Amino acid sequence: MRQVAVIVALFALVGMFGGLMTAGPALARGPQWDFQPADPFTLPADYCGFEIGLSFPVDRAYGKILKAADGTMLFTGSLTVSATNLSTGKTVTSNISGPETDTTFPDGSSTRSKRGLAGVVLLPAEAQRFGMPGLGVSAGAQTESFDANGNLTSFSLQGHVVLDTCAALS
C-alpha cells in the first residue's frame, strides 16, 4: 500500500483515490480540468539505501475525470521532480510530464498508462522482479497494473530508462 501512497505523492495522481482530488482553477486547460498539486516529501531509505527528498519545481499538472463507467482519469501538463540525496545534498532534476491515463475498475483494481517521460517508483523487490531501477525516469510507453489493495501486479516498458535516480545520487 505504501507503493501507491508514494506514487500518488510523486506524480500528484489522485484520480484513482476518488475524494482526494483537489478542486482548483483549470487555468488554460479548460473546463473539467483540475490542478493536481504535488507537495514535497521524503522517500525512506528502502528505495535507494538512503533517504531522498522529492520536490516539484515545475508543477503545472492537471487531471480530468472522463464520464466513462470505468473511472478513467487523464493527466496532462508540466511536472518536474528534483530528487535530493539527503545525506550528501546531491540533486538531480527530471521532467516527468507524461501524459498519463489512470483507469479504476469496478472491482477496485486499476491500470496506469504513461507515455513520454514518466517517473518510475518501485519497491526493491518489484524493481528486481521487473528488471527496473527502483526510482527513475523512463521514456516510451509504461504500463502498471494494481490489484484492489494497491499492490503492483504487472509492469511493462516499451521504451527505455532515461535515468536511474538511485545510481545518479549515490
Secondary structure, DSSP 8 states (H G I E B T S, - for coil): -HHHHHHHHHHT--GGGGGG------GGG-TT-EE-----EEE-TTTTSS-EEEEEEEEEEEEEE-S-TT--EEEEEEEEEEEEETTT--EEEEE--EEEEEEE-TTS-EEEEEEEEEEEE--HHHHHHHT--SEEEEEEEEEEEE-TTS-EEEEEEEEEEEEEHHHHH-
